[in-house]
Amino acid sequence: MKTLRLLIISLSCICLNLFSVAGQNKITVDFDAPKPTLKVTKVVPLETHKETFVDQFFKVQATDRCIFVQDRFQILIFDSNGKYLSKVRNLGHGPREYVAIKDFCYHNNSLCVLPLEGQKVQFYSLAGDYLRSMSLKISADALWITDRFKAFKSTADPKGTLVVALPSGNKSIRAVKPALATTTFSIEPPRPFTQAGEQVYYLLDFIPAIYTVGTRPEDVRKTEFDFGTHTITPDYVAKLEQREMFERLKKDKMACFLNFHPTRDWWGLAFAMGEDRYCWYYHPQSGKQYISRRDNGSTSKLIVCSVDNQFVEAVEAVEFLENPRYAPYREGLQVDENDNAVLIFYTVE
């Protein structure tokens, strides 16, 4: 992998502070659960040439028609087979430009881009053309936009890190207290917002819990993941110091760096614990669990996104070519060691 029309939205007209949520649930992660049976449905090498190099493989979102890959400065757009189509890259300091990209999401055939400063959202066509901007009255760190609402993450806001506004912008709720009263540093999930069907989920920094997202206070429901003695709690977070955070998390074998992605039937949760990395799969309707541990030598990103009933793993081209684990999928594929990555789509059987 290679390393105006201005719409004003007010998110403060009607705000509800909501530190307790409507309903809470706790799921104990079973480390003795059986290994999953995974079925690979598609292997997609991302076309790589001078227009498609990424400086770092940040975030991925997939639909049934397109694959979007975001690094710090651009969003590459591929078709579902990995063929490069176009990109969003509009660097600069002008009103229609950005210095870097903090987050993005796909909605209504356009890309919603959150620039680094977090004070506005820019909209681009799938051809990479600028469409419009929307100003924010909060400092946002992540976003998710649907037909029903606009959801934003505001990490250090003591009124609530989750801000949800109606499309009109004339009403909003704030929910989910930050892990620290004043957050000076954090472990941010790669994608705080994910979606399966009509349900959007929000993953908080540090703490192993997800929240359902909606426009009413009663729509925000919490599900905690219990890793036993490996669970990060607010008290544990309060004692962390930034300079030794990573070493202490590894030494204490705390479940961290959570990456949550749901499909229609399964939840997928990738996390690190000590020297190991895990993928945990949970079936909400039956309560069935599976878990697998990945060897420490692998650099693949275990779950980068989900689409329909499939999870997606991202593998660096070099590892895909050299790791015996991927040998069954190499036949008939043209992959060079200098390519960006290979995406592996799979289901849980």
N, C-alpha and C positions, 0 to 999 in steps of 0.2 A: 504494500500500500504506500502511496506517495503522501511520505510524510509532508388648475387643481381645484380638484374639488376637494375641499377639506370638510370632513364630517366631524363634528364635535360630539363626544359622548360624555355625559356626566355620570359618574359612578357614585355620587354622594348625595343624590336627591333624597332617597329613602334608604337608610342603612340600618340593618339590624345586627347588633353584636351578638355572636352566637358561639360562645366558647364550649357549650355542651351541645351535642348533636342529637337528632331525633331518636335514633336507635343505635345500639352498639352490639357488636358480635365479636367473638374471639375464636380463632381457629388455631389449634395447636399443630405445629409442623412436626410430622412424624419422620424422624431421621432413619427409622427402620422400615419405612414404607418400601415396597418393591420398586425395582427399576421400571421405567416406562417402556412400552413398545412403541417406537416411533416409526412412522411411515413417511419417507421422503416423497413428496409429490412433484417437486420441481427444483432444478438447480439452475441458477441464473448468474452467469458471469457478467459483470457490469462492463460494458464496452469502454475501453480506455484508449485515449489519444490526447493530444495536447490541449483539447478543450475540456477534458473531463478529469484531469488530475485533481485530487483533493489533498489539502494540506494535513487534514486529520479527519478520520471517519467519525463524525459526531453523531448525527441522528438520521434515522431512516423512517419513512412512512410509505406504506404501500396501499394501493387500491387494486381493484380488479383490472385496471387499465394502465396504471403508471406506478413507477417507483421513484421516490424523491429522496435524495441524499444531501444533507446539509453539513457543510463544514463552517468555519468561522466567517467566511466571506461570501459564500455562494450556496445556491441550491441547484443541484444537477437533476435533470428530469429525464428519466428513461422510460421506455415502454415496458410492458410486463415481461418481456423476454430479455431485458437488459440493453436494448439498443438505445443509444443516446439520441435524445430529441432536442433539448434546448437547456438553457440555464437562466437563473435569476442571479445577476451579478451587477450591482448598481452602486459601486463604491464612491464615496465622496461626502461632502459636507453640505450639499444643497438640500432643499426641502423635499426633493423626490429621491434622495440618496441616503445611504447609511454608511457608518464606519465599520461595523461588523454586525453579525446576526446573532441574537441571543436565542431565539426560538422561532418556530414556524408551525403552521398546520395547513392542511388542504381543506377547502370548503367551496362548494358550488363552482367547481371548475376554475378555481383560482387559488393562488398561494397567499396566505396571510403571514406576513413577516413581521417579527418583533425585533426592531433594531436594538443595539447594545444599550442605548440610553433608557429604553423601556418606557418612553413617554408617548409613543404613538404606535400604530399598526399600519404597515404599508401593504397594499394589495397588488399582486402581479398576475398577469395572464400566464397560461402554461407555455406561451411562446417567449416568456421572459420580459414582457412589456409592462411598464408601470401603469397602474389603473387609477388609484386614488389613495388617500391617507385618512386615518382616523386618529384624532388626538385622545389621550387618556389623562385623567386627573389622578392617577395613581402611578407609582413606579412599579412596573410589571417585570417579572422575571420569566414568565412562561404564559402561554395562551392556548385556548381551545375554543373554536367558534363553531356553532351549529345553527340550524334554523331557529331553534328555541331560545338560545342564550349565547352570551359571550362570557367565557370563564377566564380568569386571570389569576396567576400566582403572584403574591406580593410578599416576599420571604420574611421581612422583618417588621411587617405591619402589626402592631400590638392589637389592633381592632379585629384582626383575622387575616390569615395568609391566603385564604380563598375568597375571591371577589367574583360574584356572579351577577351579570346584568341582563335585563331583557334586551331584545334587539333594538328597541326604541331608545334604550339608555336612560329612561326616566325612573327606573327602579332597580335597586341592587340589594344583595345581601352580602354580608361578610361572615365567614365561618372559619373554624379550625385555628385554634390558638397556636402560635409558633412554639417550637420545641424549647427555644430560649427566649426569655423576655426581651433581650436585646441580642439579636443574632449578628455576631461579628464575623463568623465563618460558618460554613455548613457543608454537608455532604449532599449535594443536589442529585436527585435521580435523573438519569438521562432524559426521560420524558415524564414529567410530573402528571401530565394528562394523557389518558388513553381512552379508547372507546370500543365497545362491542355492541353491535346492534344500535339501539337508541340510548343505551346507558353509557354515560361518561364517568370516569373514575379519576380521583385525584390522590396522588401519593405524596405524603409530606416528607420534608427533609428529616434525616436521621431516624425518626421513629418508624418502626415497621407496622404501618397501618395505611389503609386506603379508605377513601370516602367517596360515596356516590355524589354526583353533582346534579343540582337542579335549581329552579328559580325560587323555591319556597324553603323556609327553614326545615320543614319536615322532610324535604327531599335529601338532605345531607345526612347520610347514615354512615357510621364508622364500622370498619372491620379490622380488628387487630390480628397480627400474626405473632403467635407465641413460640419463640425458639428456646424456651426454658431458660437456663442460665446464660444463654448466648443472646438474649434479647436486650436491645438497647432501650433504655428508659430515659425519661426526662432528667432524672437525678444523675444518671451516668453521663448524659450529655453536658449537664451543668459543670461537671468536674473535668471535662476535656480541655486541653490546651492545644491551640492550633499547631504549634511547632512539633508536638509529639503525638498528634492525633492518629496518624496512619500507623505508627509503630505500636501505639497502645491498643488500637482496635485489633491489630493482628495478634499481638501478644495475648490479649484477653479472649481471643477467638469469639469476637462478637459478630453476629450476623449483620452485614453492612453492605453498602453499595447496591441496594435493592433496585431491581428493574422489573416492574410489573406490567404484564400485557395479558389482556383477556381475549378469548375467542368466543364464538357462540356458545360452546359447551364447556370449555376449560379455562381455568386461570393458569397463567404461567408466571413464575417468580424466579428470577435469577439473582443470586447473591453470593457474596464472598464470606468466608469464615476461616480465620487463620490463614493457612497456606492454600486452602482449597476453595474451589468454586462449585456452586451447586445450581441445579435446575429443579424446581419443585412444581409439580402440576397438581391442580386441585379441581375436582368436579363438584360445583356448588350444589347440584341437585341431589347427588347421592352421597357426598362426603368422601368419595374415593380419593386417595392420594398416591402419587408416585414421586420418587426422588432419584436423581442421578448426580454423581460427583465427577467433575471433569479434572483430568490431570493438570498439574500446575504448569506444565510446559506449553500448554495450548494458549494461543493469544486470541482465539476466536471470541466474538461477542455472542453469548449464548442465545439471547433473545433480544433482537433489536426492534422488532415490531410484530404485529399480528394482522392478519387480514382474513375475513370470513372465519373459517374454522382452522386456519393454519398459523403456526408460529414461523418466525423467520430468524435464522442464524446467519451471522456475517463472518466470513472467514477470509483472512488475508490470502492473497494469491499464492505466496510462497508456501504457507502452511497447507493450503489446499493441494498443492502439487507434491508435497513431501510427506505429509502425515498419512500413514496407512489407513487411518480412520476414514479418509475421504476417497480412497482408491476405487470403491465401487461406483463412484459418481463421475470419475474423470473421463471415462470412455466417450469419445465423440465430441468432447468439449475442447474448444480452443482457448487455453488459458496460458498467459505468459506471467513469469514471476514478477514483472513490473506492473502488472495490472492492479487496479484499485482493490477489488474484492470480489468474492463469489458469495451470492446469497443462496441459502438452502431453505426451501419451504418444506414444512413437515406438519403432520398431524399426530395427535396422541390417540392410539388405538385402544 
